Amino acid sequence: MLKFLVKKAGTLALVFLGITFLSFCLTYLAPSDPAEIQLNKMGVAPTEELLEQTREEMGLNRPLLVRYGDWLLDVLRGDMGTSLRNGRPVSSELLDALPYTAVLTVLSMAAVLLISIPTGIFCARHKDRAFDLFVRLVTYLFASLPSFFLALAALYLFSVRLGWLPVIASRGAAGVIMPVLVLTLSLSAWYIRQVRGIVLEELSKGYVAGARARGVPERQILFSHVIKNSMAPIVTLAGISLAGLLGGSTIVENIFSWPGLGKLAMDAISARDYPVIQGYVVWLAAIFLAVNFLVDLSYGLMDPRVRKGQEGRT
């Protein structure tokens, strides 16, 4: 198991290097000149002489690989550079936005899992009955609607018509209600259908028919075998969603002006703030790879067959 973890960590490290190098190359090839952006921010006319001097001071005249190597070493030390918009450290910008995204992520994922897992299991257990047909209709409707439409509909209903919540989200409890509601509706519709399909697949397997033939009660089959064997794909789905939410729900955060990582990334893209964009890509890569590693580790903990297979491969 230890050898598998070391091998997996090495693979993820190589993937991380590849992602950071590609993102650095893309910003290097961008048409905008960071030196010109810096001078415009200072209110200085960007003459050719000043541009050349600023590029030299910012290290933009050095070879690409040298710049990437220096930048990566700084990132590993926790220094992601300085924002071109406000002169603040990029790491500080990300750390300031992270708690807001974390709150949104935890509340949304908790609500999604509490709603989706029991509902999906119940629908699979009572397939094609009235409740299952109704839930399938509702989830199909919400899964078809884009998140920006749900966000605008929530704004119109709860802010404009009813006046219960502010149009621009505050940083308190009232401000997080609508973003969490929209994310919960969007993700739950997809999760319920996925959980239902996973449980139905397990119910159709031979071991379930064998247990029924031996007279094992349906409740015991469901809770002791089917749900247990369904947890691995459900954990995978939850891991993907968790990583995506921790990277920032860009559309929802921007519509509700929630000051999380998604809004920070959109503001940086609009202002062509390359250091912040690069820092955001590093954060996204790190969180997706970390969640992927934890999901793979959880497989071995949940299913002994997977653990034996991992040990056999190593």
Disulfide bonds with the S-S distance in Angstrom:
none
